[in-house]
Amino acid sequence: MNKIIISKLNNDENKIEWRISNSETGHYLNISISRALEDAMKKKRNLSFNRFESEQINNYLSHLVTNIQEDYVLNIDESNISSSYLPLKGIDALSYMKTVE
């Protein structure tokens, strides 16, 4: 059984970084969320960024880690989140994930 571990790596003025890792395989997905996205969400839609962040990580991305065979990074910003500010679904996130070298 895969054990998924979610941890916060960094929280600075430019971005928030999370890691979702699979303790069985050792592979991980690092997620970087732009602070500019957070600011835009608050201004344009008065949305809860914490809720967006939680849904993005827990509901849509954590299940991807059970099947990955390499380490990946995913940058989330205004270029890959629509103007509706809905989280990236797992299938959509795959096209933005890059392997870690």
C-alpha positions as CSV (number, residue, x, y, z in Angstrom):
1,M,0.0,0.0,0.0
2,N,1.4,3.4,-1.0
3,K,1.7,6.0,1.7
4,I,1.4,9.5,0.5
5,I,3.2,12.2,2.4
6,I,2.4,15.9,1.9
7,S,4.8,18.5,3.2
8,K,5.4,22.2,2.8
9,L,8.9,23.0,1.5
10,N,8.9,26.7,1.2
11,N,6.7,29.7,1.8
12,D,8.3,33.0,0.7
13,E,7.1,36.2,-1.0
14,N,7.2,34.7,-4.5
15,K,5.8,31.2,-4.1
16,I,4.6,28.5,-1.9
17,E,6.2,25.1,-2.5
18,W,4.7,21.7,-1.5
19,R,5.9,18.1,-1.9
20,I,3.7,15.1,-2.4
21,S,5.8,12.0,-2.0
22,N,5.2,8.3,-2.2
23,S,7.0,6.6,0.8
24,E,7.0,3.2,-1.0
25,T,8.7,4.3,-4.2
26,G,10.5,7.4,-3.0
27,H,9.2,9.4,-6.0
28,Y,7.7,12.8,-5.5
29,L,5.9,15.7,-7.1
30,N,7.0,19.2,-6.1
31,I,4.4,21.9,-6.5
32,S,5.2,25.6,-6.7
33,I,2.2,27.9,-6.5
34,S,2.8,31.5,-7.5
35,R,2.0,34.3,-5.0
36,A,0.8,36.4,-7.9
37,L,-1.9,33.8,-8.5
38,E,-2.9,34.1,-4.8
39,D,-3.1,37.9,-5.1
40,A,-5.1,37.7,-8.3
41,M,-7.6,35.3,-6.8
42,K,-8.1,37.5,-3.8
43,K,-8.6,40.7,-5.9
44,K,-10.7,39.3,-8.7
45,R,-12.9,36.8,-7.1
46,N,-12.4,37.2,-3.3
47,L,-11.8,33.5,-3.2
48,S,-10.2,31.6,-0.4
49,F,-6.7,30.8,-1.5
50,N,-6.3,28.3,1.3
51,R,-9.3,26.3,0.1
52,F,-7.9,26.4,-3.5
53,E,-4.5,25.3,-2.3
54,S,-6.0,22.5,-0.2
55,E,-8.3,21.2,-3.0
56,Q,-5.5,21.4,-5.5
57,I,-3.1,19.3,-3.4
58,N,-5.3,16.9,-1.6
59,N,-8.1,16.3,-4.1
60,Y,-6.5,16.6,-7.5
61,L,-2.8,16.0,-7.3
62,S,-2.0,13.6,-4.4
63,H,-3.5,10.6,-6.3
64,L,-1.0,11.2,-9.2
65,V,1.9,10.3,-7.0
66,T,0.8,6.7,-6.5
67,N,1.7,6.0,-10.2
68,I,4.6,8.1,-11.0
69,Q,7.9,6.4,-11.8
70,E,10.1,9.6,-11.7
71,D,10.3,12.8,-9.7
72,Y,8.3,15.7,-11.1
73,V,7.8,19.5,-10.6
74,L,4.6,21.4,-11.3
75,N,4.5,25.2,-11.4
76,I,1.0,26.6,-10.9
77,D,0.4,30.2,-11.9
78,E,-2.0,32.3,-13.9
79,S,-0.8,30.7,-17.2
80,N,-2.2,27.3,-16.4
81,I,-5.2,28.2,-14.2
82,S,-8.2,29.6,-16.0
83,S,-9.9,32.8,-15.1
84,S,-12.4,30.8,-13.1
85,Y,-9.6,30.0,-10.8
86,L,-10.5,26.3,-10.5
87,P,-7.8,23.8,-9.5
88,L,-6.1,21.8,-12.2
89,K,-7.6,18.4,-12.5
90,G,-5.1,15.5,-12.4
91,I,-5.4,14.8,-16.1
92,D,-4.8,18.5,-16.9
93,A,-1.9,18.8,-14.5
94,L,0.0,16.0,-16.3
95,S,0.7,18.2,-19.3
96,Y,2.3,20.8,-17.1
97,M,4.5,18.4,-15.0
98,K,8.2,18.3,-15.8
99,T,10.7,15.7,-14.8
100,V,13.3,16.6,-12.2
101,E,16.8,16.2,-13.6
